[in-house]
Structures are given as C-alpha cells and as structure tokens.
Amino acid sequence: MITARAFAGKHYAVLGLARSGLATVNALLASGARVTAWDDNPQAQEKLFSRVGGSPDAARSAASGSGLGPCLRRETEWDLSEFDSIVVTPGLPLNRHPIAGRAKDAGVEIIGDIELFARARPELPPHKVVGITGTNGKSTTTALVHHILKTAGVPTEMGGNIGLPILAQDPLPAGGVYVLELSSYQIDLTQSLDCDVAVLLNITPDHLDRYESFEAYATSKMRLFEMQTPGHNMVVRVTEAHDFNIPGQGVVASFIEDVFDFKEMRPKEQREWPAMQGPHNLENASAAIEVCDILGLQVQQIRDGLRTYPGLPHRMERVAEKGGVLFVNDSKATNPTATAPALAAFPKIRWICGGQAKSDNLDECAPHFDHVRKAYTIGEAGEMFASLLSPHMAVAECVTLDEAVRAAASEAQAGDTVLLSPACASFDQFRDFEARGDAFRVLVGEL
C-alpha cells in the first residue's frame, strides 16, 4: 500500500468504508496516523472489525491515541475539533450531507483519498501522474493508457475511479506512471494533485443532483487543470477549450481533434483496434495516443497497445455471436450522450434501453435512430422512452431485461446487433450498471 510519514501522528476521520474508505483506513494506520471511522452499512462495519481482529467491541472502543487500530464511532457523535482532516467517500453527497456544514463551522477540511495520494507523492520514487476526467469515456481512456504503457514495459498502475483504490496499491519504482480516472466528485475532494498530464475528454450534463447547475459541474472538472503547475501538459477537445476558456496559464495544451495531424498514425488504423470501434472510441484513442506521446513512447509501442487492448466490461463489450447475431453489453452507458456512440457504431441494431432516466429526452441519440431496427424498452423509463421512440421506429415495451433479451433475440436476423445500451441509470432494477451488464451476459448465455 502507499503510506507517508506526512500522515504520522495526525488524527483523521474517515466517513464511508467501501473499498476506497477501507484502503484509506489501512494506509493511514500503516503510516502511524490515528483514525476514527464510520459507515451506516453494517457490512462495511464488519470489514472494519476484521481490521482489528474481528471484534466489534475492539473497533468501537479502540484507543484513538494508540495508532494500532481504528476507532469506530458514529459520525453524529464526532467532535470535529479532534481531527486534522475528514476523509469522505466520493459517493457521499456533500451538497446534502450535514457533515459539510459541521466541518465548515469547525474549520476542518474535507478531502478524499486522491488528495491523500497527492500528499504522499513527495515520498514516492520519482514518477508521473496522468489524470483523466470527462463525462463519458474516462474509464476506457484510463484503461487504454494504462494498457499501452504496460505493453511498452513502463511500470504503471491505474486507480481512482477504476480498479483498486490508489492507496491500496504498492508504490511504483522510479520512472513509473500512475494513471487515474477522476470523477468530478473525486476532484471536488482534491486540493493539490498536480498531474503531469491532465485530460478532459468532454463535458455534458450529468450528476446535476449534486451540482446547482451545469456550469458548476463543469467548474468542478476544470479544477483538474487549475491544480497543475506551469510546464505540465493538458489534453482537451477544442470545443471545451473554447466554451470554458481553457487552457490554464503556463500549461502546455494539446487538442484531441488535432492528434492525427502530428503523428505517424491515421484514423483508418482504427479498424485494427478491435476493442476501440465507433467514433467515440476514436476520440478516446486520440486522447490516449497524445498522452502516451507526451510520456515519450514510440509510435510502434502505441500501435501495439491499441491492437492488443482487450476493452473493459460493460463498455461496448462483445458478449457473444449466435446465428450471425452479435450481442453487445454497453451497460455503462447510463445517459443518452453515452449511448449515442454505440448507436453510431453498429448499422442494424435491436436496442434495449431504459432504466432510471437522467433526462426526459433522447436528443443525443436521435442522429443515429436510422441504425435501429427496433427498440425494446425496460424499467421506470420504459413507457417514456417508448413514447419518444415510437414516431421513429418499432418499439416493444418489455419492462424487464430478461423479457427484452428474449424478444430481441427471437426477432433478430443475421447481421443484426442486439445492443444493451440503456441511456439510463440502473438503480430501478439493479444494484449498479455492472449487475445489469452481468445479468445481460447470463441471459445471452442462456439463449
């Protein structure tokens, strides 16, 4: 794990004990810090209990000054004046949670595990950090950059909003590159992450339940650049650079649209990258190519990585081909902007869509409606989506995913693609988008 002498002797409160929270507790304790922690979820508490020998009483009564184990104490009972910092999970809605007001009144900072990583960096072997954000495409681009680096023999780890929590990973040797996917929530909790290369893929309306406006959401993303020091690099689309008045002063800017103009590579090479099909993935690949070029990789090393990249689960994942029909799991597409590229990527689609809607329209998808042979709607948004789509295509209101898969498969012909790309969140019927995608895989396997 990543530890730092800078944390020793300090007292941290950790609120939220999912993966990143538990990793934070472990890293802080290993660094010699005192930790008081809480999570309302009993299962998360049990995981903390195991950290102190499996005893709930030990966790609840651990001497906070001992540095040997965490003290488990309900957040509403905290005296915030005890703490140097409060570390919260990115999923905690600070715009609604009372800890935000209490911390402000007490003059105690609220940070996340990415900020702890930033503060540990001076004690790590010399390295570089790539930070990647954007509404859509950041997981794919992060994993692709990591894969290209790894294929080229560069020591690398990826973390942040993907993979293992960054504090749970072992420090890289000198010359290593940490590749971080960063959500706006994580950036909000970060003060000093100076990325050697910072990437903004795109900004479209999302997470507006956490921000007072789209502009506030965009401002959150922009802070990734504001934390950079002069001479470091940023990669951004021309659209965002113009609309949001970036790049920042002293930062070296590269524009995603211009990447192929200055490389010994051409967009037609995309046909050789099986996991990176579709126009959106050409943009993601362009960003990754620019990042790896900035980091000093040779063109052939980048090509090799693009050709061998396996893709991520739930992102235009080719699940199976049966009777000439391709089944694609794009469950990660939780808003219309994320679904539009998948509709653009396949010519004859039987489209499974719906769930918990994030908007009342499918405008971003409309330019590609001519690729859809029929839509099969599910979930809370099923009726609304059916109403929106029926003027443009045949629609079946299927309610559940299993019904939609069976219907689409029974009507599909050779050359069709049965595409799960919901344009919605999953929480009406599934735990998360992974569970929805896993269910799709199982259903396809049973056909």
Phi, psi and omega in degrees: 000166178267123179235170179205138175297337181297339181270345188299137176080353179270161181245118182247142168260132179241118182248112184107117187239039168282200189302311183291327179293316178294320177297323178295314178302312182298317181293320180293316179297317179295338178273356180091019178270163170265141185226129167246131189225159175203147169209135180291341183281118180302326179294322177294322177298319180301321178296324177290322178305317182297336179293336181244033173093014174085008183253116176303319180298321180297319181292323183285332185246008181306134180294118185294343179270357186282331184072005184264343182194162181281150172263123179266113182216135183305136186301326181291346180263359183290137165265103190295342179293347178286340195256146171280323181208153171248123181253119183244157174290144180300334181286351181284122184283093183296338178288346181236342187277136183296341181299332181295311179294320179296318180294320179298316179297325182274351181071032181250132181288148171248124182226178177235182183292335178293323177293322175298318176301316180300322181284339177276344187304320181300340180265357180271156173305152181308133188204178172231156178235130171252123177248128185235124177227177184144158179292316183230146173093356187288326178295313180298314182293321177298311181295325180291314178301315179301316181294315180299315178299314182297317179298327180278359178086014178273130176299128186206150171223151173240149182195203185088246182268015182214145176070206180289147173305142187297325181288343179277352184266152179286145178301142177282154173290171179306137181090001181283164180231121173269125180249116188244124166276129187233116173281165176299325179298319179292320178296322178302330184263012185240137184245332194220027180279103181266092183288136172295322173227123177245134185238130170242112185281317184186164173221119173227160185303127179195159175055032184286355171286345180256350184230148183287342180198167174299323180297322178292322176297315178297319179300323177301313179300319184297337182297340176299323178283323182297333180278352181282148175264157181305143180096344176278169190251147172233148177234125188208157174281151178301322182302309181292321179301320180285312186292329186244015173055052173239159019275171178281164183294128174085354180266137181279122187258140169235144183250130187302321183295338185263000191304313186287345178290341187237017181234160174274043178223157181226151181304331182296343178292347180304331181297343180266004181247086191301329182269005185232050180271159179096153182297326179295323180287337173294322175294316178300317179295322179300316178297316181295319178300315181295317179301312183292328174295316178300323181282357172098011179285153177276157183303317182294326177296320179293317178302315181300320179293319179297320182291329186257359181296125186276349184086172180249149173300143173074007176241094183046045182278122179282106187278316184192163170230124183227121179059033180083002178258127179268135178248123186236128180260106178240044185298337180294343180285091187259010174210162183300326179297324179286330181282327185308315180297327178293321177296327180287336190278340185233139187276333185227097193246138164252107198260116174266118185218160179121174186143223178263108190290144173257350178209169182258020179211169176235037188301321182294334181275340189304321181299345184245014179300333182290351175274351187261121176281323179197146177252146179233105188268148182223165168073193184302323183275000187304312182293316180296315180296321178299319179294320180291325188268334188300331175292345188248342186196168173290142183224139171238126175274109189255344176072301184248159181294319182297322177294320181294318180296315180297316182294314181296318181294322183290333182262348184290148177242161178307133183099345177280159172239120172274111190245116168271104176218085201290336185060022184212157168292168188254355198289352176287330184230346184224159180297318181196179183294332177296315179297322178296315179295321178297320179297321178298316179302313181297315181297320178294320179297334182274352183293000000 
